[in-house]
Amino acid sequence: MPGVIVDCAIYRDGRRTPGPADFSDAIQEARARGNAFLWIGLYEPTAAEFDQVTSEFGLHPLAVEDALRAHQRPKLEVYDDSLFLVLKPIQYDEETTTVITGEVMIFIGDCFVVTVRHGEANPLGSVRSRLERTPDVLQHGPTAVMYAVSDAVVDHYLEVADALHTDLDTLEAEVFTPDGAGRGDSAGRIYAFKRKVLEFRRATAPLTEPMARLAGATVPFVHRHSQPFFRDVSDHLTRTNDHVDNLDRLLSDILAAHLAQMGVRQNDDMRKISAWAAMAAVPTMVAGVYGMNFDHMPELRQTWGYPTVLVLLVVSMVVLHRLFKRRGWL
């Protein structure tokens, strides 16, 4: 599976050691050594490609199904021979202002780690290289890999949250400036931003319970001294969820203020329309009276009648205009 296996290595005492290229031989060697473990990384394997991994490591079929189908919520499952953790890495493209979601599934057992990645969001390359530079952490075995991957994913959540806050400040300024407030797509932009926050929340909120379990009670296949590390990840995740809640509240407040602002503006427009309609009603009424077909109407045969009516119309319009202007309707 050359296109599926991203990396495969045996680690002993926290250091990468030479081993067989075939992962079947590598896992047998890791089990024979006793104090070593195999870490194999896969990228979007098919069911046929994953069958050999499943049989070799004894992975549970339900977890395998989740790893192949992807689109899973973050969760932690404990099986007889392995531990299964689902994470959702997030990337934020600031140029297109889109949230990109990936998935990372982690299987850990007594002497192996299997990571399965879906999507473009990829924290694993940097995690492996960073762990290989810190053998004191890596010597704790498969648990160190699970902690390092979780820590990298959650730390990047905080970076994404900061980027979203920055873009939200920009959006707020554009919406409430005199030019930006009148744009017809302001509500649509706010709703689009809320969808980004919702996508972000789908990755962070469900992860709270798995991190609490790893940081609290003893979970099989997890090193007994790893609870403080997972508590640190859990604290960072709590901060992230607080950021997400703040983003959602701010967006709701901005949307409510924008809608109220639009209502006020519509009221102003209606007052202006009503004022102009009232001003137009005066000449319409006079013209309507003189447009009736009666022989005996006042001033019809007076030479000064027509200019008098015109002057009366102009004076009425000026008086009404000044009155509405004084009251702020125009």
ROKOL-585149 format. One line per 4 residues: number of its first residue (from 1); for each residue x, y, z of C-alpha. Coordinates in steps of 0.25 Angstrom, whole numbers, always signed. Layout:
<pts>
NUM) X Y Z ~ ...
</pts>
This chain:
<pts>
1) +0 +0 +0 ~ +10 +10 -4 ~ +0 +21 -7 ~ -7 +19 +6
5) +4 +17 +17 ~ +9 +31 +20 ~ +20 +26 +30 ~ +23 +13 +37
9) +33 +12 +48 ~ +37 +5 +61 ~ +40 +13 +73 ~ +48 +8 +85
13) +52 +15 +97 ~ +46 +28 +91 ~ +55 +27 +78 ~ +52 +22 +64
17) +59 +10 +61 ~ +62 +2 +48 ~ +52 -8 +45 ~ +45 -17 +34
21) +39 -9 +23 ~ +26 -18 +23 ~ +17 -14 +35 ~ +13 -29 +37
25) +28 -32 +40 ~ +30 -19 +48 ~ +18 -21 +57 ~ +24 -35 +60
29) +37 -29 +63 ~ +31 -19 +72 ~ +24 -29 +80 ~ +36 -38 +81
33) +44 -27 +87 ~ +34 -24 +98 ~ +38 -9 +100 ~ +35 -4 +86
37) +23 +0 +78 ~ +20 +2 +64 ~ +14 +15 +58 ~ +7 +14 +45
41) +0 +25 +38 ~ -10 +23 +27 ~ -17 +33 +18 ~ -31 +31 +13
45) -30 +16 +11 ~ -40 +7 +4 ~ -47 -4 +11 ~ -38 -14 +3
49) -26 -7 +7 ~ -30 -6 +21 ~ -33 -21 +22 ~ -19 -25 +24
53) -17 -15 +35 ~ -30 -19 +42 ~ -26 -34 +42 ~ -11 -31 +46
57) -15 -22 +58 ~ -28 -29 +62 ~ -36 -16 +61 ~ -51 -16 +65
61) -60 -16 +52 ~ -68 -5 +57 ~ -56 +4 +59 ~ -51 +0 +45
65) -65 +4 +39 ~ -64 +17 +46 ~ -49 +19 +41 ~ -53 +16 +27
69) -66 +24 +25 ~ -61 +36 +32 ~ -71 +48 +35 ~ -71 +44 +50
73) -73 +52 +62 ~ -61 +53 +72 ~ -62 +41 +81 ~ -54 +31 +90
77) -57 +16 +89 ~ -51 +5 +97 ~ -50 -9 +92 ~ -44 -21 +97
81) -31 -20 +89 ~ -30 -6 +86 ~ -34 +9 +88 ~ -41 +17 +77
85) -41 +32 +77 ~ -47 +41 +66 ~ -42 +56 +65 ~ -46 +66 +55
89) -35 +76 +51 ~ -39 +89 +46 ~ -32 +99 +36 ~ -36 +113 +33
93) -33 +119 +20 ~ -33 +134 +22 ~ -32 +137 +7 ~ -45 +130 +4
97) -50 +131 +19 ~ -54 +116 +19 ~ -53 +106 +30 ~ -47 +93 +25
101) -50 +81 +33 ~ -42 +68 +33 ~ -42 +55 +42 ~ -32 +47 +49
105) -35 +33 +55 ~ -25 +28 +65 ~ -24 +13 +69 ~ -15 +9 +80
109) -12 -4 +86 ~ -2 -11 +95 ~ +10 -8 +85 ~ +4 -1 +73
113) -2 +12 +68 ~ -10 +13 +55 ~ -14 +27 +51 ~ -24 +29 +39
117) -25 +42 +33 ~ -36 +48 +24 ~ -37 +62 +18 ~ -26 +72 +16
121) -25 +77 +30 ~ -12 +69 +34 ~ -6 +71 +48 ~ +1 +58 +48
125) +14 +61 +40 ~ +18 +72 +50 ~ +14 +63 +62 ~ +23 +51 +57
129) +35 +60 +55 ~ +33 +68 +68 ~ +31 +55 +76 ~ +44 +49 +70
133) +52 +61 +75 ~ +46 +58 +89 ~ +49 +44 +93 ~ +46 +46 +107
137) +31 +48 +103 ~ +31 +37 +92 ~ +37 +27 +102 ~ +23 +26 +109
141) +18 +18 +97 ~ +5 +19 +89 ~ -1 +28 +99 ~ +10 +39 +96
145) +5 +39 +81 ~ -10 +40 +85 ~ -6 +52 +94 ~ +3 +59 +84
149) -8 +58 +73 ~ -19 +62 +82 ~ -10 +74 +87 ~ -7 +78 +73
153) -21 +78 +68 ~ -27 +86 +80 ~ -15 +96 +80 ~ -19 +99 +65
157) -33 +101 +70 ~ -29 +113 +78 ~ -21 +119 +66 ~ -34 +117 +57
161) -42 +123 +68 ~ -33 +136 +68 ~ -34 +137 +53 ~ -49 +136 +53
165) -49 +147 +64 ~ -41 +156 +55 ~ -50 +154 +43 ~ -62 +156 +52
169) -57 +169 +56 ~ -55 +173 +42 ~ -69 +168 +38 ~ -75 +176 +50
173) -68 +189 +45 ~ -72 +187 +31 ~ -87 +185 +35 ~ -88 +197 +44
177) -81 +207 +36 ~ -90 +217 +28 ~ -86 +210 +15 ~ -86 +196 +20
181) -98 +196 +28 ~ -107 +199 +16 ~ -101 +187 +8 ~ -112 +177 +4
185) -104 +165 +7 ~ -100 +168 +21 ~ -110 +158 +27 ~ -105 +148 +18
189) -91 +150 +22 ~ -94 +149 +36 ~ -102 +136 +34 ~ -90 +131 +26
193) -81 +134 +37 ~ -90 +127 +47 ~ -89 +114 +38 ~ -74 +115 +40
197) -75 +116 +55 ~ -85 +104 +55 ~ -75 +96 +47 ~ -65 +99 +57
201) -74 +96 +68 ~ -76 +82 +62 ~ -62 +79 +64 ~ -59 +84 +77
205) -71 +82 +86 ~ -72 +67 +85 ~ -58 +65 +88 ~ -60 +70 +102
209) -65 +57 +108 ~ -54 +48 +102 ~ -43 +58 +107 ~ -49 +58 +121
213) -49 +43 +121 ~ -35 +42 +117 ~ -31 +53 +127 ~ -39 +46 +139
217) -42 +32 +141 ~ -32 +21 +136 ~ -35 +17 +122 ~ -29 +4 +116
221) -16 +5 +108 ~ -13 +19 +114 ~ -1 +21 +122 ~ -4 +23 +136
225) +4 +36 +137 ~ -2 +42 +125 ~ -14 +49 +132 ~ -7 +62 +135
229) -4 +63 +120 ~ -18 +61 +116 ~ -23 +70 +126 ~ -15 +81 +119
233) -21 +78 +106 ~ -35 +78 +113 ~ -32 +92 +118 ~ -28 +97 +104
237) -41 +91 +99 ~ -49 +98 +109 ~ -43 +111 +105 ~ -46 +108 +91
241) -61 +105 +94 ~ -62 +118 +101 ~ -56 +125 +89 ~ -67 +118 +80
245) -78 +122 +90 ~ -73 +136 +90 ~ -73 +136 +75 ~ -87 +131 +74
249) -92 +141 +84 ~ -85 +153 +77 ~ -91 +148 +63 ~ -105 +147 +69
253) -103 +161 +75 ~ -98 +167 +62 ~ -109 +161 +54 ~ -120 +166 +64
257) -114 +180 +64 ~ -113 +180 +49 ~ -128 +176 +47 ~ -131 +187 +57
261) -123 +196 +49 ~ -130 +192 +36 ~ -144 +194 +43 ~ -140 +208 +47
265) -135 +211 +33 ~ -148 +206 +27 ~ -156 +214 +37 ~ -148 +227 +33
269) -151 +223 +18 ~ -166 +221 +21 ~ -166 +235 +27 ~ -159 +241 +16
273) -169 +235 +6 ~ -181 +239 +14 ~ -175 +253 +15 ~ -174 +254 +0
277) -187 +248 -2 ~ -194 +258 +7 ~ -187 +269 -1 ~ -191 +263 -14
281) -206 +262 -9 ~ -208 +277 -8 ~ -206 +280 -23 ~ -213 +267 -27
285) -225 +272 -19 ~ -225 +286 -25 ~ -223 +280 -39 ~ -234 +270 -36
289) -244 +281 -32 ~ -241 +289 -44 ~ -242 +277 -53 ~ -257 +275 -51
293) -266 +279 -62 ~ -275 +290 -56 ~ -278 +303 -62 ~ -280 +311 -50
297) -267 +310 -42 ~ -260 +321 -35 ~ -249 +329 -41 ~ -250 +321 -55
301) -252 +334 -63 ~ -242 +343 -55 ~ -229 +347 -61 ~ -222 +346 -48
305) -228 +332 -44 ~ -217 +323 -51 ~ -205 +330 -45 ~ -212 +331 -31
309) -214 +316 -31 ~ -200 +313 -35 ~ -194 +322 -24 ~ -203 +316 -14
313) -198 +302 -18 ~ -184 +306 -17 ~ -186 +313 -4 ~ -193 +300 +2
317) -182 +292 -3 ~ -171 +301 +3 ~ -179 +301 +17 ~ -180 +286 +17
321) -166 +284 +13 ~ -161 +293 +24 ~ -170 +286 +34 ~ -166 +272 +31
325) -151 +276 +30 ~ -152 +282 +44 ~ -158 +269 +50 ~ -147 +261 +43
329) -156 +254 +33 ~ -148 +259 +21
</pts>
